Amino acid sequence: MSGEQVEKQRRGPRSNQKLKILYLAKILLDNTDANHDITLQEIIDKLAANNVTAERKSLYDDIA
């Protein structure tokens, strides 16, 4: 295993944290509009599918 692969494995789910805002924007654009909303738990689940951990409190701040 290369050093980069070991580092990514060591970081685990936090490896995509820097991309959280971009994933969040994409989730909101793809799944919501004036007539359709999404729950915070659904957002958390969709972020988790991209190996991004998020807490409800931080998502409120990110969305604001």
A tleap script that builds the chain and sets N, CA, C and O, in Angstrom:
source leaprc.protein.ff14SB
mol = sequence {
  NMET SER GLY GLU GLN VAL GLU LYS GLN ARG
  ARG GLY PRO ARG SER ASN GLN LYS LEU LYS
  ILE LEU TYR LEU ALA LYS ILE LEU LEU ASP
  ASN THR ASP ALA ASN HIE ASP ILE THR LEU
  GLN GLU ILE ILE ASP LYS LEU ALA ALA ASN
  ASN VAL THR ALA GLU ARG LYS SER LEU TYR
  ASP ASP ILE CALA
}
set mol.1.N position { 0.832 -1.168 0.000 }
set mol.1.CA position { 0.000 0.000 0.000 }
set mol.1.C position { 0.886 1.244 0.000 }
set mol.1.O position { 1.883 1.300 0.720 }
set mol.2.N position { 0.527 2.223 -0.794 }
set mol.2.CA position { 1.317 3.453 -0.840 }
set mol.2.C position { 1.051 4.284 0.414 }
set mol.2.O position { 0.092 4.034 1.144 }
set mol.3.N position { 1.890 5.251 0.647 }
set mol.3.CA position { 1.735 6.125 1.803 }
set mol.3.C position { 0.426 6.886 1.758 }
set mol.3.O position { -0.203 7.106 2.793 }
set mol.4.N position { 0.008 7.294 0.557 }
set mol.4.CA position { -1.248 8.029 0.401 }
set mol.4.C position { -2.439 7.139 0.754 }
set mol.4.O position { -3.375 7.597 1.411 }
set mol.5.N position { -2.416 5.889 0.333 }
set mol.5.CA position { -3.505 4.962 0.633 }
set mol.5.C position { -3.589 4.702 2.133 }
set mol.5.O position { -4.679 4.631 2.700 }
set mol.6.N position { -2.430 4.562 2.768 }
set mol.6.CA position { -2.415 4.344 4.220 }
set mol.6.C position { -3.001 5.560 4.922 }
set mol.6.O position { -3.775 5.412 5.868 }
set mol.7.N position { -2.646 6.754 4.476 }
set mol.7.CA position { -3.156 7.984 5.083 }
set mol.7.C position { -4.665 8.074 4.916 }
set mol.7.O position { -5.363 8.411 5.872 }
set mol.8.N position { -5.188 7.782 3.728 }
set mol.8.CA position { -6.628 7.822 3.500 }
set mol.8.C position { -7.349 6.808 4.377 }
set mol.8.O position { -8.410 7.100 4.929 }
set mol.9.N position { -6.774 5.622 4.506 }
set mol.9.CA position { -7.379 4.587 5.327 }
set mol.9.C position { -7.383 5.015 6.799 }
set mol.9.O position { -8.353 4.770 7.516 }
set mol.10.N position { -6.317 5.643 7.239 }
set mol.10.CA position { -6.214 6.082 8.626 }
set mol.10.C position { -7.253 7.158 8.939 }
set mol.10.O position { -7.824 7.170 10.029 }
set mol.11.N position { -7.495 8.045 8.001 }
set mol.11.CA position { -8.446 9.127 8.229 }
set mol.11.C position { -9.888 8.641 8.201 }
set mol.11.O position { -10.757 9.254 8.820 }
set mol.12.N position { -10.152 7.562 7.501 }
set mol.12.CA position { -11.487 6.974 7.463 }
set mol.12.C position { -12.546 7.925 6.948 }
set mol.12.O position { -12.329 8.626 5.960 }
set mol.13.N position { -13.724 7.954 7.632 }
set mol.13.CA position { -14.858 8.732 7.150 }
set mol.13.C position { -14.607 10.228 7.075 }
set mol.13.O position { -15.317 10.939 6.365 }
set mol.14.N position { -13.617 10.709 7.791 }
set mol.14.CA position { -13.353 12.147 7.763 }
set mol.14.C position { -12.596 12.575 6.513 }
set mol.14.O position { -12.352 13.767 6.329 }
set mol.15.N position { -12.221 11.647 5.659 }
set mol.15.CA position { -11.399 11.973 4.500 }
set mol.15.C position { -12.104 12.921 3.541 }
set mol.15.O position { -11.438 13.624 2.782 }
set mol.16.N position { -13.435 12.960 3.553 }
set mol.16.CA position { -14.163 13.835 2.642 }
set mol.16.C position { -14.756 15.056 3.337 }
set mol.16.O position { -15.587 15.748 2.750 }
set mol.17.N position { -14.353 15.331 4.563 }
set mol.17.CA position { -14.916 16.447 5.318 }
set mol.17.C position { -14.761 17.785 4.606 }
set mol.17.O position { -15.646 18.636 4.691 }
set mol.18.N position { -13.662 17.979 3.916 }
set mol.18.CA position { -13.450 19.245 3.224 }
set mol.18.C position { -14.441 19.432 2.081 }
set mol.18.O position { -14.666 20.552 1.623 }
set mol.19.N position { -15.026 18.340 1.629 }
set mol.19.CA position { -15.990 18.403 0.540 }
set mol.19.C position { -17.436 18.484 1.043 }
set mol.19.O position { -18.371 18.486 0.243 }
set mol.20.N position { -17.616 18.551 2.355 }
set mol.20.CA position { -18.957 18.498 2.933 }
set mol.20.C position { -19.880 19.565 2.357 }
set mol.20.O position { -21.017 19.261 1.995 }
set mol.21.N position { -19.420 20.796 2.265 }
set mol.21.CA position { -20.268 21.885 1.766 }
set mol.21.C position { -20.671 21.630 0.318 }
set mol.21.O position { -21.814 21.884 -0.062 }
set mol.22.N position { -19.746 21.133 -0.485 }
set mol.22.CA position { -20.074 20.843 -1.883 }
set mol.22.C position { -21.093 19.710 -1.992 }
set mol.22.O position { -22.042 19.798 -2.772 }
set mol.23.N position { -20.896 18.650 -1.211 }
set mol.23.CA position { -21.871 17.561 -1.204 }
set mol.23.C position { -23.228 18.068 -0.717 }
set mol.23.O position { -24.263 17.699 -1.272 }
set mol.24.N position { -23.227 18.900 0.305 }
set mol.24.CA position { -24.465 19.438 0.842 }
set mol.24.C position { -25.201 20.253 -0.215 }
set mol.24.O position { -26.412 20.106 -0.380 }
set mol.25.N position { -24.486 21.101 -0.925 }
set mol.25.CA position { -25.099 21.912 -1.984 }
set mol.25.C position { -25.704 21.017 -3.063 }
set mol.25.O position { -26.824 21.251 -3.517 }
set mol.26.N position { -24.960 19.994 -3.467 }
set mol.26.CA position { -25.454 19.082 -4.502 }
set mol.26.C position { -26.701 18.338 -4.029 }
set mol.26.O position { -27.660 18.192 -4.785 }
set mol.27.N position { -26.690 17.873 -2.791 }
set mol.27.CA position { -27.855 17.171 -2.232 }
set mol.27.C position { -29.077 18.092 -2.252 }
set mol.27.O position { -30.164 17.679 -2.656 }
set mol.28.N position { -28.895 19.331 -1.816 }
set mol.28.CA position { -30.019 20.266 -1.787 }
set mol.28.C position { -30.513 20.601 -3.190 }
set mol.28.O position { -31.720 20.660 -3.421 }
set mol.29.N position { -29.602 20.818 -4.122 }
set mol.29.CA position { -29.999 21.118 -5.501 }
set mol.29.C position { -30.715 19.948 -6.166 }
set mol.29.O position { -31.691 20.142 -6.891 }
set mol.30.N position { -30.233 18.742 -5.921 }
set mol.30.CA position { -30.790 17.554 -6.569 }
set mol.30.C position { -32.086 17.057 -5.931 }
set mol.30.O position { -32.877 16.387 -6.594 }
set mol.31.N position { -32.313 17.371 -4.666 }
set mol.31.CA position { -33.420 16.749 -3.937 }
set mol.31.C position { -34.478 17.704 -3.414 }
set mol.31.O position { -35.456 17.261 -2.812 }
set mol.32.N position { -34.310 18.999 -3.628 }
set mol.32.CA position { -35.286 19.947 -3.107 }
set mol.32.C position { -35.658 20.977 -4.167 }
set mol.32.O position { -34.897 21.250 -5.095 }
set mol.33.N position { -36.834 21.529 -4.002 }
set mol.33.CA position { -37.271 22.695 -4.777 }
set mol.33.C position { -38.378 23.362 -3.971 }
set mol.33.O position { -38.572 23.031 -2.801 }
set mol.34.N position { -39.102 24.291 -4.574 }
set mol.34.CA position { -40.130 25.036 -3.842 }
set mol.34.C position { -41.226 24.129 -3.304 }
set mol.34.O position { -41.889 24.476 -2.327 }
set mol.35.N position { -41.426 22.974 -3.925 }
set mol.35.CA position { -42.506 22.080 -3.514 }
set mol.35.C position { -42.032 20.808 -2.816 }
set mol.35.O position { -42.860 20.022 -2.357 }
set mol.36.N position { -40.734 20.589 -2.727 }
set mol.36.CA position { -40.197 19.358 -2.141 }
set mol.36.C position { -39.073 19.701 -1.172 }
set mol.36.O position { -38.154 20.451 -1.503 }
set mol.37.N position { -39.161 19.141 0.022 }
set mol.37.CA position { -38.105 19.368 1.007 }
set mol.37.C position { -37.420 18.049 1.344 }
set mol.37.O position { -37.775 16.990 0.827 }
set mol.38.N position { -36.442 18.144 2.215 }
set mol.38.CA position { -35.681 16.971 2.634 }
set mol.38.C position { -35.400 17.130 4.127 }
set mol.38.O position { -35.157 18.237 4.607 }
set mol.39.N position { -35.435 16.029 4.845 }
set mol.39.CA position { -35.179 16.109 6.285 }
set mol.39.C position { -33.676 16.153 6.549 }
set mol.39.O position { -32.866 15.761 5.710 }
set mol.40.N position { -33.333 16.632 7.716 }
set mol.40.CA position { -31.929 16.673 8.097 }
set mol.40.C position { -31.348 15.270 8.178 }
set mol.40.O position { -30.186 15.056 7.831 }
set mol.41.N position { -32.153 14.307 8.637 }
set mol.41.CA position { -31.662 12.926 8.704 }
set mol.41.C position { -31.389 12.379 7.299 }
set mol.41.O position { -30.421 11.643 7.105 }
set mol.42.N position { -32.222 12.727 6.326 }
set mol.42.CA position { -31.976 12.299 4.947 }
set mol.42.C position { -30.676 12.907 4.411 }
set mol.42.O position { -29.919 12.248 3.699 }
set mol.43.N position { -30.430 14.163 4.763 }
set mol.43.CA position { -29.180 14.811 4.354 }
set mol.43.C position { -27.999 14.090 4.990 }
set mol.43.O position { -27.012 13.802 4.313 }
set mol.44.N position { -28.090 13.799 6.273 }
set mol.44.CA position { -27.010 13.097 6.979 }
set mol.44.C position { -26.749 11.749 6.328 }
set mol.44.O position { -25.596 11.357 6.148 }
set mol.45.N position { -27.814 11.037 5.974 }
set mol.45.CA position { -27.663 9.731 5.330 }
set mol.45.C position { -27.003 9.849 3.960 }
set mol.45.O position { -26.156 9.030 3.603 }
set mol.46.N position { -27.389 10.864 3.198 }
set mol.46.CA position { -26.797 11.057 1.865 }
set mol.46.C position { -25.320 11.461 1.979 }
set mol.46.O position { -24.500 11.039 1.163 }
set mol.47.N position { -24.982 12.263 2.969 }
set mol.47.CA position { -23.586 12.620 3.195 }
set mol.47.C position { -22.793 11.380 3.600 }
set mol.47.O position { -21.671 11.181 3.135 }
set mol.48.N position { -23.367 10.554 4.460 }
set mol.48.CA position { -22.695 9.332 4.904 }
set mol.48.C position { -22.393 8.409 3.725 }
set mol.48.O position { -21.380 7.710 3.724 }
set mol.49.N position { -23.277 8.407 2.718 }
set mol.49.CA position { -23.045 7.595 1.521 }
set mol.49.C position { -21.797 8.058 0.770 }
set mol.49.O position { -21.221 7.308 -0.018 }
set mol.50.N position { -21.388 9.301 1.024 }
set mol.50.CA position { -20.174 9.856 0.418 }
set mol.50.C position { -19.027 9.922 1.422 }
set mol.50.O position { -18.070 10.673 1.231 }
set mol.51.N position { -19.126 9.133 2.496 }
set mol.51.CA position { -18.092 9.076 3.528 }
set mol.51.C position { -17.849 10.417 4.213 }
set mol.51.O position { -16.717 10.754 4.560 }
set mol.52.N position { -18.923 11.174 4.402 }
set mol.52.CA position { -18.834 12.453 5.099 }
set mol.52.C position { -19.688 12.357 6.350 }
set mol.52.O position { -20.888 12.091 6.271 }
set mol.53.N position { -19.076 12.572 7.500 }
set mol.53.CA position { -19.836 12.590 8.739 }
set mol.53.C position { -20.321 14.010 9.001 }
set mol.53.O position { -19.633 14.981 8.687 }
set mol.54.N position { -21.510 14.119 9.578 }
set mol.54.CA position { -22.061 15.442 9.869 }
set mol.54.C position { -22.991 15.324 11.062 }
set mol.54.O position { -23.695 14.329 11.234 }
set mol.55.N position { -22.975 16.355 11.872 }
set mol.55.CA position { -23.892 16.436 12.995 }
set mol.55.C position { -24.959 17.465 12.666 }
set mol.55.O position { -24.736 18.398 11.895 }
set mol.56.N position { -26.114 17.273 13.264 }
set mol.56.CA position { -27.238 18.161 12.983 }
set mol.56.C position { -26.857 19.630 13.197 }
set mol.56.O position { -27.158 20.483 12.363 }
set mol.57.N position { -26.201 19.910 14.306 }
set mol.57.CA position { -25.851 21.287 14.645 }
set mol.57.C position { -24.958 21.923 13.577 }
set mol.57.O position { -25.164 23.074 13.193 }
set mol.58.N position { -23.976 21.174 13.107 }
set mol.58.CA position { -23.075 21.732 12.091 }
set mol.58.C position { -23.793 21.929 10.768 }
set mol.58.O position { -23.480 22.860 10.026 }
set mol.59.N position { -24.757 21.062 10.463 }
set mol.59.CA position { -25.516 21.232 9.212 }
set mol.59.C position { -26.378 22.486 9.250 }
set mol.59.O position { -26.502 23.179 8.240 }
set mol.60.N position { -26.971 22.786 10.391 }
set mol.60.CA position { -27.741 24.021 10.508 }
set mol.60.C position { -26.848 25.226 10.176 }
set mol.60.O position { -27.259 26.126 9.444 }
set mol.61.N position { -25.638 25.234 10.716 }
set mol.61.CA position { -24.696 26.323 10.443 }
set mol.61.C position { -24.303 26.345 8.977 }
set mol.61.O position { -24.244 27.413 8.367 }
set mol.62.N position { -24.034 25.178 8.404 }
set mol.62.CA position { -23.624 25.098 7.008 }
set mol.62.C position { -24.725 25.603 6.077 }
set mol.62.O position { -24.448 26.306 5.105 }
set mol.63.N position { -25.956 25.249 6.373 }
set mol.63.CA position { -27.068 25.662 5.519 }
set mol.63.C position { -27.311 27.168 5.645 }
set mol.63.O position { -27.618 27.841 4.661 }
set mol.64.N position { -27.170 27.682 6.858 }
set mol.64.CA position { -27.356 29.127 7.067 }
set mol.64.C position { -26.286 29.894 6.332 }
set mol.64.O position { -26.265 31.124 6.380 }
savepdb mol mol.pdb
quit
